[in-house]
Structure formats: structure tokens, C-alpha cells
């Protein structure tokens, strides 16, 4: 049986059906009264806020990759798989939902793993006015395509050096490690492959 709005209005016909099924009348009415007050309506403002926060995180990650392109990665283009930054932002929001200050208490270290070596790209502080309560370490992974290194070899023989013509392709996999700064409980690792 599923409790619906028509049963919560204490319709005598519905209640008599339940009584015939062996339900005690006192507990039945108090149960319906309880659910009338406990089950909240969905808050549409919260959904909009979460979507806006997720999009802001996506922009922060994309800006981090864009800034790191020529300075730390030595390439002219970074190709990011579709929805990768969206998935990462959703995981970051999920991990921050159990924290005392939420996302505002987050410091994120962004790295890139190239041939089993991690290269630091950036440090993102979500809200500088809040003392951090947890750290996230995000590790992007480079796509392992043999044709990219071959392409770089041919371009390096040309007029332009490979550092300006190189295209970095990110894998759809990433690693996200959460470390609580106020607790002795271990770290949480999310690995997407």
C-alpha cells in the first residue's frame, strides 16, 4: 500500500478499507498526521542554487586548465572530454555536502598526471573568508594515445617548436581525494575511470 494525498484527508471509505485489512485505527490516523507534517515539499530555490554552484565550479575548473595551458603544461590546446568537468563538479558538491561549512570550507588542489608523474596546476580556494575544513585533491589524467606523441614528433621538425603546437588530451578518468582537516578519520578517494 502507498499512502497518498487522498488517504491523508482521512476519507472514511479509505480508512474502512485499511481497517478491514487489520490496521488499528488509532495508529493509522496518527501515522497520516505525522506524514502530513514531516514530508517537506521540494525547495526549488535549493535546486537552482545547486545548479548555479555546480556551473560556477565547472567554470573554475575550466579557467584553471586554461591558465595552466602555456604556463605549466606547455601546450596550445587542452581537449577536455564532454561532461568531465560537470561530473567532477557534481562529485565535489556531493563530498562537500557533509562538511560543516559545505563548499565554502573547501580548498582544492588541481593536478595533472602525465606518465605517472603528478604536475601541480593550481590551488582553488572556494571562499577565502572561511577557514578551510577539508581539502580536495583533483588529479586529471592524460589520455594515453600513441598518435599524439607521433604528431608532436612531426611538428617539432617543422618551423614551430612542439611546445607551442602541442595539444594535450585529457582522459575521462580522474581521481578525487578528500582529506578532512578537523578529523582523524581517513581520507575519501573517488576514482572515475
GROMACS elastic network, one bead per residue, 0.5 to 0.9 nm:
[ bonds ]
;  ai    aj funct       b0    kb
    3     6     6  0.81546   500
    3     7     6  0.62685   500
    3     8     6  0.74234   500
    3    32     6  0.80770   500
    4     7     6  0.55051   500
    4     8     6  0.66127   500
    5     8     6  0.51647   500
    5     9     6  0.66550   500
    5    36     6  0.88004   500
    6     9     6  0.54690   500
    6    10     6  0.73814   500
    6    11     6  0.68639   500
    6    14     6  0.82199   500
    7    10     6  0.54566   500
    7    11     6  0.60519   500
    7    12     6  0.89711   500
    7    14     6  0.63116   500
    7    15     6  0.74419   500
    7    32     6  0.76739   500
    8    11     6  0.76413   500
    8    29     6  0.82642   500
    8    32     6  0.53888   500
    8    33     6  0.71810   500
    8    35     6  0.82492   500
    8    36     6  0.69944   500
    9    32     6  0.85085   500
   10    13     6  0.86411   500
   10    14     6  0.74198   500
   10    15     6  0.67043   500
   10    29     6  0.74586   500
   10    32     6  0.81707   500
   11    14     6  0.54186   500
   11    15     6  0.62731   500
   11    16     6  0.87291   500
   12    15     6  0.50807   500
   12    16     6  0.60552   500
   12    17     6  0.86616   500
   13    16     6  0.51818   500
   13    17     6  0.63875   500
   13    18     6  0.88822   500
   14    17     6  0.51926   500
   14    18     6  0.65348   500
   14    19     6  0.88111   500
   15    18     6  0.51078   500
   15    19     6  0.61785   500
   15    20     6  0.86767   500
   15    25     6  0.80509   500
   15    28     6  0.82285   500
   15    29     6  0.87015   500
   16    20     6  0.61766   500
   16    21     6  0.86328   500
   17    20     6  0.52405   500
   17    21     6  0.65038   500
   18    22     6  0.67591   500
   18    23     6  0.58674   500
   18    24     6  0.86274   500
   18    25     6  0.85830   500
   18    28     6  0.84678   500
   19    22     6  0.52834   500
   19    24     6  0.66379   500
   19    25     6  0.67185   500
   19    28     6  0.88384   500
   20    23     6  0.73554   500
   23    26     6  0.88622   500
   23    27     6  0.78790   500
   23    28     6  0.68376   500
   24    27     6  0.57696   500
   24    28     6  0.62355   500
   25    28     6  0.51022   500
   25    29     6  0.64043   500
   25    30     6  0.87362   500
   26    29     6  0.57054   500
   26    30     6  0.64355   500
   26    31     6  0.86981   500
   27    30     6  0.52181   500
   27    31     6  0.59667   500
   27    32     6  0.86811   500
   28    31     6  0.52256   500
   28    32     6  0.64661   500
   28    33     6  0.88042   500
   29    32     6  0.52338   500
   29    33     6  0.62454   500
   29    34     6  0.86266   500
   30    33     6  0.50067   500
   30    34     6  0.61036   500
   30    35     6  0.87777   500
   31    34     6  0.50621   500
   31    35     6  0.64040   500
   31    36     6  0.86850   500
   32    35     6  0.52520   500
   32    36     6  0.61651   500
   32    37     6  0.89625   500
   33    36     6  0.51222   500
   33    37     6  0.67752   500
   33    38     6  0.88639   500
   34    37     6  0.56186   500
   34    38     6  0.61473   500
   34    39     6  0.86399   500
   35    38     6  0.50582   500
   35    39     6  0.58006   500
   36    39     6  0.65419   500
   36    40     6  0.88045   500
   37    40     6  0.74720   500
   40    43     6  0.83457   500
   42    45     6  0.89495   500
   42    46     6  0.84259   500
   42    47     6  0.85332   500
   43    46     6  0.54390   500
   43    47     6  0.67522   500
   44    47     6  0.50929   500
   44    48     6  0.62701   500
   44    49     6  0.85363   500
   45    48     6  0.51395   500
   45    49     6  0.60284   500
   45    50     6  0.85910   500
   46    50     6  0.60974   500
   46    51     6  0.85945   500
   47    50     6  0.51633   500
   47    51     6  0.62388   500
   47    52     6  0.86265   500
   48    51     6  0.51348   500
   48    52     6  0.61325   500
   48    53     6  0.85648   500
   49    52     6  0.50865   500
   49    53     6  0.60763   500
   49    54     6  0.85156   500
   50    53     6  0.50338   500
   50    54     6  0.60363   500
   50    55     6  0.86062   500
   50    93     6  0.82764   500
   51    54     6  0.50217   500
   51    55     6  0.62093   500
   51    56     6  0.86269   500
   52    55     6  0.51353   500
   52    56     6  0.61985   500
   52    57     6  0.86841   500
   53    56     6  0.50446   500
   53    57     6  0.62550   500
   53    58     6  0.86751   500
   53    89     6  0.87127   500
   53    93     6  0.83629   500
   54    57     6  0.51279   500
   54    58     6  0.62832   500
   54    59     6  0.87955   500
   54    86     6  0.73383   500
   54    89     6  0.56203   500
   54    90     6  0.64183   500
   54    92     6  0.87636   500
   54    93     6  0.72592   500
   55    59     6  0.63048   500
   55    60     6  0.86819   500
   55    86     6  0.76057   500
   55    89     6  0.78141   500
   56    59     6  0.51234   500
   56    60     6  0.62433   500
   56    61     6  0.87561   500
   56    89     6  0.87429   500
   57    61     6  0.62476   500
   57    62     6  0.85997   500
   57    85     6  0.82418   500
   57    86     6  0.82751   500
   57    88     6  0.87498   500
   57    89     6  0.56745   500
   57    90     6  0.88137   500
   57    92     6  0.86094   500
   57    93     6  0.89460   500
   57   126     6  0.88964   500
   58    61     6  0.52569   500
   58    62     6  0.61974   500
   58    63     6  0.85898   500
   58    85     6  0.54369   500
   58    86     6  0.58924   500
   58    87     6  0.89674   500
   58    88     6  0.80031   500
   58    89     6  0.59706   500
   59    62     6  0.50693   500
   59    63     6  0.59716   500
   59    64     6  0.84541   500
   59    85     6  0.84865   500
   60    63     6  0.51386   500
   60    64     6  0.61351   500
   60    65     6  0.87721   500
   60   124     6  0.80275   500
   61    64     6  0.50372   500
   61    65     6  0.63823   500
   61    66     6  0.86373   500
   61    85     6  0.67612   500
   61    88     6  0.89724   500
   61    89     6  0.84289   500
   61   110     6  0.84412   500
   61   124     6  0.87559   500
   62    65     6  0.51640   500
   62    66     6  0.61202   500
   62    67     6  0.86607   500
   62    80     6  0.89488   500
   62    85     6  0.73900   500
   63    67     6  0.60411   500
   63    68     6  0.84692   500
   64    67     6  0.52935   500
   64    68     6  0.61973   500
   64    69     6  0.86843   500
   64   110     6  0.81143   500
   64   121     6  0.73965   500
   64   122     6  0.65512   500
   64   123     6  0.87473   500
   64   124     6  0.84310   500
   65    68     6  0.51347   500
   65    69     6  0.61333   500
   65    78     6  0.74424   500
   65   121     6  0.76986   500
   65   122     6  0.86578   500
   66    69     6  0.52858   500
   66    70     6  0.82461   500
   66    77     6  0.84995   500
   66    78     6  0.76498   500
   67    70     6  0.72376   500
   67    71     6  0.71094   500
   67    72     6  0.84321   500
   67   121     6  0.87926   500
   67   122     6  0.89775   500
   68    71     6  0.52523   500
   68    72     6  0.50532   500
   68    73     6  0.59478   500
   68    74     6  0.81728   500
   68    75     6  0.89502   500
   68   121     6  0.61116   500
   68   122     6  0.78061   500
   69    72     6  0.63015   500
   69    73     6  0.51192   500
   69    74     6  0.60836   500
   69    75     6  0.55643   500
   69    76     6  0.63809   500
   69    77     6  0.68410   500
   69    78     6  0.68699   500
   69   168     6  0.87388   500
   70    73     6  0.56920   500
   70    75     6  0.53610   500
   70    76     6  0.63648   500
   70    77     6  0.86755   500
   70   163     6  0.83732   500
   70   164     6  0.79152   500
   71    74     6  0.60839   500
   71    75     6  0.84833   500
   72    75     6  0.85790   500
   72   119     6  0.82535   500
   72   120     6  0.82231   500
   72   121     6  0.66744   500
   73    76     6  0.88142   500
   73   119     6  0.85946   500
   73   121     6  0.82525   500
   73   163     6  0.87204   500
   73   168     6  0.82651   500
   74   162     6  0.88415   500
   74   163     6  0.52542   500
   74   164     6  0.68489   500
   74   166     6  0.76695   500
   75    78     6  0.73781   500
   75   162     6  0.80270   500
   75   163     6  0.53774   500
   75   164     6  0.54950   500
   75   165     6  0.64407   500
   75   167     6  0.58121   500
   75   168     6  0.66285   500
   76   163     6  0.74980   500
   76   164     6  0.54102   500
   76   165     6  0.57244   500
   76   166     6  0.58958   500
   76   167     6  0.60544   500
   76   168     6  0.80926   500
   77   164     6  0.89181   500
   77   165     6  0.79951   500
   77   166     6  0.69410   500
   77   168     6  0.61331   500
   77   169     6  0.83377   500
   78   166     6  0.89470   500
   78   167     6  0.58570   500
   78   169     6  0.58497   500
   78   170     6  0.72595   500
   79   167     6  0.72499   500
   79   168     6  0.61458   500
   79   170     6  0.61013   500
   80    83     6  0.84044   500
   80    84     6  0.69195   500
   80    85     6  0.80635   500
   80   168     6  0.87447   500
   80   169     6  0.64990   500
   80   170     6  0.54055   500
   80   171     6  0.75604   500
   80   172     6  0.79042   500
   81    84     6  0.55909   500
   81    85     6  0.83197   500
   81   169     6  0.82317   500
   81   170     6  0.67605   500
   81   171     6  0.69090   500
   81   172     6  0.58417   500
   82    85     6  0.79502   500
   82    86     6  0.84809   500
   82   172     6  0.83276   500
   83    87     6  0.61125   500
   83    88     6  0.86065   500
   83   172     6  0.87992   500
   84    87     6  0.52467   500
   84    88     6  0.62848   500
   84    89     6  0.86556   500
   84   171     6  0.88041   500
   84   172     6  0.61704   500
   84   173     6  0.82198   500
   84   174     6  0.87457   500
   85    88     6  0.50212   500
   85    89     6  0.60489   500
   85    90     6  0.85909   500
   86    89     6  0.51429   500
   86    90     6  0.62539   500
   86    91     6  0.87252   500
   87    90     6  0.51585   500
   87    91     6  0.62761   500
   87    92     6  0.86524   500
   88    91     6  0.51184   500
   88    92     6  0.61498   500
   88    93     6  0.86538   500
   88   138     6  0.86017   500
   88   174     6  0.81985   500
   88   176     6  0.81984   500
   89    92     6  0.50133   500
   89    93     6  0.61906   500
   89    94     6  0.85905   500
   90    93     6  0.51175   500
   90    94     6  0.61682   500
   90    95     6  0.86624   500
   91    95     6  0.61169   500
   91    96     6  0.85340   500
   91   176     6  0.83495   500
   91   190     6  0.84474   500
   92    95     6  0.51599   500
   92    96     6  0.61108   500
   92    97     6  0.86058   500
   92   103     6  0.80097   500
   92   136     6  0.80617   500
   92   176     6  0.82780   500
   93    96     6  0.51154   500
   93    97     6  0.60893   500
   93   102     6  0.81825   500
   93   103     6  0.67480   500
   94    97     6  0.52889   500
   94    98     6  0.77830   500
   95    98     6  0.65623   500
   95    99     6  0.77735   500
   95   102     6  0.86715   500
   95   103     6  0.86049   500
   95   178     6  0.76470   500
   95   188     6  0.88844   500
   96    99     6  0.53020   500
   96   100     6  0.85671   500
   96   101     6  0.81719   500
   96   103     6  0.51566   500
   96   104     6  0.85523   500
   96   105     6  0.81818   500
   96   106     6  0.74474   500
   96   134     6  0.83808   500
   97   100     6  0.83049   500
   97   101     6  0.86044   500
   97   102     6  0.53735   500
   97   103     6  0.72131   500
   98   101     6  0.86670   500
   98   102     6  0.67687   500
   99   103     6  0.76700   500
   99   105     6  0.76742   500
   99   106     6  0.89744   500
   99   133     6  0.73612   500
   99   134     6  0.77864   500
   99   180     6  0.87232   500
  100   105     6  0.77498   500
  100   133     6  0.74965   500
  101   104     6  0.56581   500
  101   105     6  0.51342   500
  101   106     6  0.83300   500
  101   130     6  0.80291   500
  101   131     6  0.89639   500
  101   132     6  0.83886   500
  101   133     6  0.73071   500
  102   105     6  0.58986   500
  102   106     6  0.74731   500
  102   133     6  0.87411   500
  103   106     6  0.53307   500
  103   107     6  0.87854   500
  103   126     6  0.67464   500
  103   127     6  0.81208   500
  104   107     6  0.85866   500
  104   125     6  0.83211   500
  104   126     6  0.54683   500
  104   128     6  0.81890   500
  104   129     6  0.85646   500
  104   130     6  0.65032   500
  104   131     6  0.86433   500
  104   132     6  0.76866   500
  104   133     6  0.88217   500
  105   125     6  0.83520   500
  105   126     6  0.70490   500
  105   127     6  0.68039   500
  105   128     6  0.86307   500
  105   130     6  0.59559   500
  105   131     6  0.62460   500
  105   133     6  0.50389   500
  105   134     6  0.63748   500
  105   135     6  0.84077   500
  106   124     6  0.84029   500
  106   125     6  0.64342   500
  106   126     6  0.57718   500
  106   127     6  0.75184   500
  106   130     6  0.88187   500
  106   131     6  0.87188   500
  106   132     6  0.55676   500
  106   133     6  0.64745   500
  106   134     6  0.54119   500
  106   135     6  0.57117   500
  106   136     6  0.70735   500
  107   123     6  0.71110   500
  107   124     6  0.58051   500
  107   126     6  0.63152   500
  107   127     6  0.84602   500
  107   132     6  0.64249   500
  107   133     6  0.83325   500
  107   134     6  0.66512   500
  107   136     6  0.62136   500
  107   137     6  0.84891   500
  108   122     6  0.82977   500
  108   123     6  0.56814   500
  108   125     6  0.63841   500
  108   126     6  0.79014   500
  108   134     6  0.87795   500
  108   135     6  0.57614   500
  108   137     6  0.56797   500
  108   138     6  0.70006   500
  109   120     6  0.76685   500
  109   121     6  0.78426   500
  109   122     6  0.61001   500
  109   124     6  0.63799   500
  109   125     6  0.88257   500
  109   135     6  0.75669   500
  109   136     6  0.61923   500
  109   138     6  0.60409   500
  109   139     6  0.83761   500
  110   119     6  0.87695   500
  110   120     6  0.63572   500
  110   121     6  0.55251   500
  110   122     6  0.52173   500
  110   123     6  0.60957   500
  110   124     6  0.76247   500
  110   136     6  0.84428   500
  110   137     6  0.60765   500
  110   139     6  0.61317   500
  110   140     6  0.77115   500
  111   118     6  0.61631   500
  111   119     6  0.54253   500
  111   121     6  0.51698   500
  111   122     6  0.71221   500
  111   137     6  0.74483   500
  111   138     6  0.60041   500
  111   140     6  0.61736   500
  111   141     6  0.86845   500
  112   117     6  0.80761   500
  112   118     6  0.54861   500
  112   119     6  0.51548   500
  112   120     6  0.65819   500
  112   121     6  0.69138   500
  112   138     6  0.82088   500
  112   139     6  0.53115   500
  112   141     6  0.57933   500
  112   142     6  0.72450   500
  112   170     6  0.89463   500
  113   116     6  0.58920   500
  113   117     6  0.53781   500
  113   119     6  0.62440   500
  113   120     6  0.89453   500
  113   139     6  0.64062   500
  113   140     6  0.61022   500
  113   142     6  0.63252   500
  114   117     6  0.53126   500
  114   118     6  0.63918   500
  114   119     6  0.74469   500
  114   140     6  0.89057   500
  114   141     6  0.66946   500
  114   142     6  0.57288   500
  114   143     6  0.88043   500
  115   118     6  0.83566   500
  115   141     6  0.89803   500
  115   142     6  0.79388   500
  115   144     6  0.86472   500
  118   139     6  0.77793   500
  120   123     6  0.84576   500
  125   128     6  0.60974   500
  125   132     6  0.84718   500
  126   130     6  0.87700   500
  127   130     6  0.57693   500
  127   131     6  0.84448   500
  127   132     6  0.84586   500
  128   131     6  0.74250   500
  128   132     6  0.83949   500
  130   133     6  0.86447   500
  132   135     6  0.74627   500
  132   181     6  0.75111   500
  133   179     6  0.89027   500
  133   180     6  0.62866   500
  133   181     6  0.52233   500
  133   182     6  0.61956   500
  134   178     6  0.69906   500
  134   179     6  0.55990   500
  134   182     6  0.75393   500
  135   177     6  0.80647   500
  135   178     6  0.57783   500
  135   179     6  0.51597   500
  135   180     6  0.64322   500
  135   181     6  0.71076   500
  136   176     6  0.66359   500
  136   177     6  0.54643   500
  136   179     6  0.63733   500
  136   180     6  0.88010   500
  137   175     6  0.78487   500
  137   176     6  0.56355   500
  137   177     6  0.50247   500
  137   178     6  0.65769   500
  137   179     6  0.82996   500
  138   174     6  0.72393   500
  138   175     6  0.58008   500
  138   177     6  0.65901   500
  138   178     6  0.89531   500
  139   174     6  0.56132   500
  139   176     6  0.63979   500
  139   177     6  0.84937   500
  140   170     6  0.69485   500
  140   171     6  0.73658   500
  140   172     6  0.84457   500
  140   173     6  0.71321   500
  140   175     6  0.67868   500
  140   176     6  0.89047   500
  141   144     6  0.88512   500
  141   169     6  0.88536   500
  141   170     6  0.58139   500
  141   171     6  0.53432   500
  141   172     6  0.76866   500
  141   173     6  0.62938   500
  141   174     6  0.58125   500
  141   175     6  0.81534   500
  142   145     6  0.88655   500
  142   168     6  0.73284   500
  142   169     6  0.59955   500
  142   171     6  0.51904   500
  142   172     6  0.87668   500
  142   173     6  0.87183   500
  143   168     6  0.81746   500
  143   169     6  0.55169   500
  143   170     6  0.50151   500
  143   172     6  0.78809   500
  143   173     6  0.87517   500
  144   148     6  0.84421   500
  144   169     6  0.83598   500
  144   170     6  0.86909   500
  144   171     6  0.77187   500
  145   148     6  0.58352   500
  145   149     6  0.76082   500
  145   169     6  0.85082   500
  146   149     6  0.57469   500
  146   150     6  0.66427   500
  146   151     6  0.88981   500
  147   150     6  0.50118   500
  147   151     6  0.60215   500
  147   152     6  0.86042   500
  148   151     6  0.50516   500
  148   152     6  0.62181   500
  148   153     6  0.86504   500
  148   166     6  0.83523   500
  148   167     6  0.77110   500
  148   168     6  0.82687   500
  148   169     6  0.84864   500
  149   152     6  0.50492   500
  149   153     6  0.62263   500
  149   154     6  0.88589   500
  150   153     6  0.50461   500
  150   154     6  0.65081   500
  150   155     6  0.88030   500
  151   154     6  0.52979   500
  151   155     6  0.62831   500
  151   156     6  0.86313   500
  151   166     6  0.84277   500
  152   155     6  0.50928   500
  152   156     6  0.59653   500
  152   157     6  0.87877   500
  152   162     6  0.58140   500
  152   163     6  0.86630   500
  152   165     6  0.77013   500
  152   166     6  0.61864   500
  152   167     6  0.84731   500
  153   156     6  0.52874   500
  153   157     6  0.68076   500
  153   162     6  0.76300   500
  154   157     6  0.55313   500
  154   158     6  0.70477   500
  154   162     6  0.87097   500
  155   158     6  0.52148   500
  155   159     6  0.79292   500
  155   160     6  0.70921   500
  155   161     6  0.70626   500
  155   162     6  0.59069   500
  155   165     6  0.72339   500
  155   166     6  0.83132   500
  156   159     6  0.75769   500
  156   160     6  0.65857   500
  156   161     6  0.50271   500
  156   163     6  0.83028   500
  156   165     6  0.83984   500
  157   160     6  0.78864   500
  157   161     6  0.76461   500
  157   162     6  0.83779   500
  158   161     6  0.72097   500
  158   162     6  0.86717   500
  160   163     6  0.83815   500
  160   164     6  0.70888   500
  160   165     6  0.71866   500
  161   164     6  0.59849   500
  161   165     6  0.68265   500
  161   166     6  0.86965   500
  162   165     6  0.50171   500
  162   166     6  0.54114   500
  163   166     6  0.55157   500
  163   167     6  0.88962   500
  164   167     6  0.87063   500
  170   173     6  0.82465   500
  171   174     6  0.75005   500
  171   193     6  0.84154   500
  172   192     6  0.77675   500
  172   193     6  0.66490   500
  173   191     6  0.73660   500
  174   190     6  0.82970   500
  174   191     6  0.59939   500
  174   192     6  0.52930   500
  174   193     6  0.65986   500
  175   189     6  0.71824   500
  175   190     6  0.58203   500
  175   192     6  0.63052   500
  175   193     6  0.85194   500
  176   188     6  0.81701   500
  176   189     6  0.57633   500
  176   190     6  0.50435   500
  176   191     6  0.63031   500
  176   192     6  0.84068   500
  177   187     6  0.67997   500
  177   188     6  0.56558   500
  177   190     6  0.63068   500
  177   191     6  0.84232   500
  178   186     6  0.89168   500
  178   187     6  0.54753   500
  178   189     6  0.63174   500
  178   190     6  0.84097   500
  179   183     6  0.87677   500
  179   185     6  0.86581   500
  179   186     6  0.71982   500
  179   188     6  0.67468   500
  179   189     6  0.89856   500
  180   183     6  0.56802   500
  180   184     6  0.77475   500
  180   185     6  0.74556   500
  180   186     6  0.78256   500
  180   187     6  0.69859   500
  180   188     6  0.88864   500
  181   184     6  0.81988   500
  182   185     6  0.89995   500
  183   186     6  0.81828   500
